[in-house]
Amino acid sequence: MSIWAIFVALFGAFFVTVAVSPLFIPYLRRLKFGQSIREEGPESHQKKSGTPTMGGVIILFSIIVTTIAVSAFYNALNVTILLLLLVTVTFGILGFLDDFIKVVMKRNLGLTSKQKLLGQIIIAVIFYLIFQANGFSSIVSIPFTSFEINLGFVYVGFVIFWLVGFSNAVNLTDGLDGLVSGTSAIAFSAFAIIAWQQEQLSLAIFCMAVVGAVLGFLVFNAHPAKVFMGDTGSLALGSAIGTVSLMAKQEILLLLIGLVFVLETLSVIMQVTSFKLTGKRIFKMSPLHHHFELVGWSEWKVVTVFWSVGLIVGILGVLIGVFG
């Protein structure tokens, strides 16, 4: 495999994003596609109201263009690329509809939870049907062991749970400037290395295209953010990382590599469960990043600490995925 392919994907996506963003962000501002900040959120976030959102469109554009161009040039355009783009783009469209309802129709909660869940399930089932029709394995392996489970037809339920779960997990994490951009760049980099070691060039190209796209977006999304990715970006990235783990057959390893996303989701589940059962809250606010803000940490400190955690578990994930 050509090592140049993944570097071309990385830098290509980065430069596409950096080139397109200065053109697209003013367009979002002219359309008044500004973020509405929920009143129950931290008071310090109210000053972010009006910042252009739906910047995930830029990320998606960069990923699509770069992945197709690079994989075609290196003869790596195959069903793996089709499945990765299918899930990423369709979840991105679902997020776009959610953002559009929030911003244009002024319904701050966007799509209802049932509407969003139904859309996610339909996309996951379509992915599974194509996945199965092309002979991909339904075996789930356990890291550090030789134990494998062939889930058979039950794998469709696992796929639904995985894609819905991680798309929502990344969506919950997207609450601070640059938080998801940085953590997703680290997670996709880890899987790019694992894919390269597995000699899955198509998968590695896609992962590095995502890394380049989100790093380019981070130039404009770092604190203080000039643009937010919105659900368009976070749902797309969450579904993409879930799909990548399925294609790499490292599903369980994603729980480690994506630990920040997992912890953010668990904090919400714990908060809601505790309040319903006892009337008391475990955290000052959930998801977890808001708790640390209310403890007194600056936004930038929360983001950098979470990035650091993501980097540590990403390195551990690579070591396990490559040598475990």
C-alpha positions in Angstrom: 0.0 0.0 0.0 1.1 3.5 -0.7 1.8 5.5 2.4 1.4 8.6 0.4 -2.3 8.0 0.0 -3.1 8.7 3.7 -0.9 11.8 3.8 -2.6 13.1 0.6 -6.0 12.4 2.2 -4.9 14.2 5.4 -3.5 17.4 3.9 -6.0 17.4 1.0 -9.0 17.5 3.4 -7.3 20.0 5.6 -6.7 22.5 2.8 -10.2 22.0 1.3 -11.7 22.8 4.7 -9.4 25.8 5.3 -10.1 27.1 1.7 -13.9 26.7 1.8 -14.6 27.8 5.4 -13.8 31.6 4.9 -16.3 31.5 2.0 -19.0 29.5 3.7 -19.0 31.1 7.2 -20.0 34.6 6.0 -22.7 33.0 3.9 -24.1 31.3 7.0 -23.9 34.6 8.8 -25.8 36.4 5.9 -28.5 33.7 6.1 -28.7 34.4 9.8 -28.0 30.7 10.6 -26.9 31.6 14.1 -26.9 29.2 17.0 -29.6 29.6 19.7 -28.2 28.9 23.1 -30.5 27.0 25.5 -31.4 29.0 28.6 -30.7 26.1 31.0 -27.0 25.9 29.8 -24.1 27.7 31.5 -24.6 31.4 31.6 -21.2 32.0 30.0 -22.5 30.4 26.8 -25.1 33.1 26.2 -22.5 35.3 24.5 -22.2 32.6 21.8 -25.7 33.2 20.7 -25.8 34.1 17.0 -22.5 32.3 16.1 -23.0 30.6 12.7 -23.8 26.9 13.0 -24.3 24.1 10.5 -20.6 24.3 9.8 -20.7 20.5 9.6 -21.6 21.0 5.9 -18.0 22.1 5.4 -16.7 19.0 7.1 -18.9 16.8 5.0 -18.0 18.5 1.8 -14.3 18.1 2.5 -14.6 14.4 3.5 -16.7 13.5 0.5 -14.5 15.3 -2.1 -11.2 14.2 -0.5 -12.2 10.6 0.1 -13.5 10.0 -3.4 -10.7 11.8 -5.2 -7.8 10.1 -3.2 -9.4 6.6 -3.1 -10.1 6.8 -6.9 -6.5 8.0 -7.6 -5.0 5.1 -5.6 -7.5 2.5 -6.9 -9.1 2.1 -3.5 -12.6 3.2 -4.4 -14.7 0.2 -3.3 -17.7 -0.9 -1.2 -15.9 0.1 2.0 -15.8 3.7 0.8 -19.4 3.4 -0.3 -20.6 2.2 3.1 -18.5 4.8 5.0 -19.8 7.7 2.9 -23.4 6.4 2.9 -23.6 6.4 6.7 -21.6 9.6 7.2 -23.6 11.6 4.7 -27.0 10.3 5.6 -26.5 10.9 9.3 -25.2 14.4 8.3 -28.4 15.0 6.4 -30.4 14.0 9.4 -28.3 16.4 11.5 -28.8 19.1 8.9 -32.6 18.8 9.1 -32.3 19.0 12.9 -30.1 22.2 12.6 -32.4 23.7 10.0 -35.5 23.3 12.2 -33.6 24.8 15.1 -32.2 27.8 13.3 -34.7 28.6 10.5 -37.9 27.5 12.1 -36.8 28.7 15.5 -37.6 25.4 17.3 -34.5 25.2 19.6 -34.9 21.4 20.2 -35.0 20.6 16.5 -36.3 17.2 15.4 -38.2 15.3 18.1 -36.3 12.5 19.7 -38.6 9.9 18.0 -38.1 11.5 14.6 -34.3 11.5 15.0 -34.2 7.9 16.4 -36.4 6.6 13.6 -34.1 8.2 11.0 -31.0 6.8 12.7 -32.5 3.3 12.8 -33.5 3.3 9.2 -30.0 4.4 8.1 -28.4 1.7 10.3 -30.6 -1.0 8.8 -29.8 0.1 5.3 -26.1 0.0 6.2 -26.4 -3.5 7.6 -28.2 -4.9 4.6 -25.4 -3.7 2.2 -22.8 -4.7 4.8 -24.2 -8.3 4.9 -24.8 -8.5 1.2 -21.1 -7.9 0.5 -20.0 -10.6 2.8 -18.6 -8.6 5.7 -18.2 -10.4 9.0 -20.7 -10.3 11.8 -18.1 -11.5 14.3 -17.2 -9.4 17.3 -13.9 -10.0 18.9 -12.8 -9.2 22.5 -9.5 -7.4 22.9 -6.7 -9.2 24.8 -8.4 -12.6 24.2 -8.9 -15.0 21.4 -12.6 -15.0 22.2 -14.9 -14.2 19.3 -18.7 -14.0 19.0 -20.5 -14.5 15.8 -23.7 -12.6 16.3 -25.3 -13.8 13.1 -28.7 -12.1 12.4 -28.5 -10.4 15.9 -25.7 -8.3 14.5 -28.3 -6.0 12.9 -29.4 -5.1 16.5 -25.8 -4.4 17.4 -25.2 -2.2 14.4 -28.3 -0.2 15.2 -27.2 0.2 18.8 -23.7 1.1 17.8 -24.4 3.7 15.2 -27.3 5.3 17.1 -25.3 5.2 20.3 -22.1 6.8 19.0 -23.8 9.4 16.8 -25.7 10.6 19.9 -22.6 10.3 22.0 -20.6 12.7 19.8 -23.6 14.9 19.5 -23.7 15.2 23.3 -20.0 15.9 23.4 -20.3 18.9 21.0 -20.9 21.6 23.6 -17.6 23.5 23.8 -15.5 25.3 21.2 -13.2 22.7 19.5 -14.1 19.8 21.8 -15.4 17.4 19.2 -13.1 18.7 16.5 -10.1 17.7 18.6 -11.3 14.5 20.2 -12.6 13.2 16.8 -9.3 14.0 15.1 -7.5 11.9 17.7 -10.0 9.0 17.5 -10.0 8.8 13.7 -6.1 9.0 13.7 -6.0 6.0 16.0 -8.3 4.0 13.7 -6.3 5.2 10.6 -3.2 3.6 12.1 -5.1 0.4 12.9 -6.6 0.3 9.4 -3.1 0.8 7.9 -1.8 -2.1 10.0 -4.7 -4.2 8.7 -3.8 -3.2 5.1 -7.2 -1.6 4.7 -6.2 1.3 2.5 -9.7 2.5 1.8 -10.5 2.7 5.5 -7.2 4.4 6.3 -7.8 7.0 3.5 -11.3 7.8 4.9 -10.1 8.1 8.4 -7.3 10.5 7.4 -9.7 12.5 5.3 -11.9 13.0 8.4 -8.8 14.0 10.4 -7.8 16.6 7.9 -11.4 17.9 7.6 -11.9 18.3 11.4 -8.4 19.8 11.9 -9.1 22.3 9.2 -12.4 23.1 10.8 -10.7 23.5 14.2 -8.9 26.5 12.8 -12.2 28.3 12.8 -13.9 26.3 15.6 -11.3 26.7 18.4 -12.1 29.1 21.2 -13.5 31.6 20.6 -15.4 29.7 17.8 -16.2 31.5 14.6 -18.5 28.7 13.6 -20.1 25.6 15.1 -20.5 22.3 13.4 -24.0 21.7 14.7 -25.8 18.4 14.5 -24.8 18.3 10.9 -21.3 17.6 11.9 -21.6 15.8 15.2 -24.1 13.2 14.1 -22.1 12.6 10.9 -18.8 12.2 12.8 -20.4 10.0 15.5 -21.9 7.6 13.0 -18.6 7.6 11.0 -16.5 6.6 14.0 -19.0 3.8 14.8 -18.9 2.6 11.2 -15.1 2.7 11.1 -15.0 0.4 14.1 -17.3 -2.0 12.4 -15.3 -2.0 9.2 -12.0 -2.5 11.2 -13.6 -5.3 13.3 -12.5 -3.4 16.4 -16.0 -2.6 17.7 -15.2 -3.1 21.4 -12.0 -1.1 21.1 -14.0 2.0 20.2 -15.2 2.1 23.9 -11.6 2.9 24.8 -10.6 5.1 21.8 -13.9 7.0 22.1 -13.8 7.0 25.9 -14.5 10.8 26.1 -17.7 10.3 24.1 -18.7 7.3 26.3 -18.1 9.3 29.5 -20.1 12.2 28.3 -23.0 9.9 27.5 -22.8 8.1 30.8 -22.9 11.4 32.6 -26.2 12.2 31.0 -27.6 8.8 31.7 -26.5 8.9 35.3 -27.8 12.5 35.8 -31.2 11.7 34.4 -31.5 8.4 36.3 -30.5 9.8 39.6 -32.8 12.8 39.3 -35.8 10.5 38.4 -35.1 8.1 41.2 -34.0 10.3 44.0 -34.7 13.9 42.9 -31.0 14.7 43.3 -28.3 15.4 40.6 -24.9 13.8 40.6 -23.3 16.5 38.5 -23.8 20.2 38.6 -24.8 19.9 35.0 -24.6 17.3 32.3 -23.0 16.4 29.9 -19.8 16.1 31.8 -18.0 19.1 30.2 -20.6 21.5 31.6 -20.0 20.1 35.1 -16.3 21.1 35.0 -17.3 24.5 33.7 -19.5 25.1 36.7 -16.8 23.8 39.0 -14.8 26.8 37.8 -12.6 25.5 35.0 -12.3 27.7 32.0 -13.7 26.4 28.7 -10.3 26.1 27.2 -9.0 24.1 30.2 -12.0 21.7 29.9 -11.3 21.2 26.2 -7.5 20.7 26.6 -8.0 18.2 29.4 -10.6 16.2 27.4 -8.2 16.3 24.4 -5.4 15.0 26.6 -7.6 12.1 27.9 -8.6 11.4 24.3 -4.9 11.3 23.2 -4.0 8.9 26.0 -6.7 6.4 25.3 -6.2 6.8 21.6 -2.5 5.8 22.0 -3.6 2.9 24.2 -6.2 1.9 21.6 -3.6 1.8 18.9 -1.2 -0.3 21.0 -4.0 -2.8 21.7 -5.3 -2.8 18.1 -1.9 -3.3 16.5 -0.1 -5.4 19.1 -2.9 -6.8 21.3 
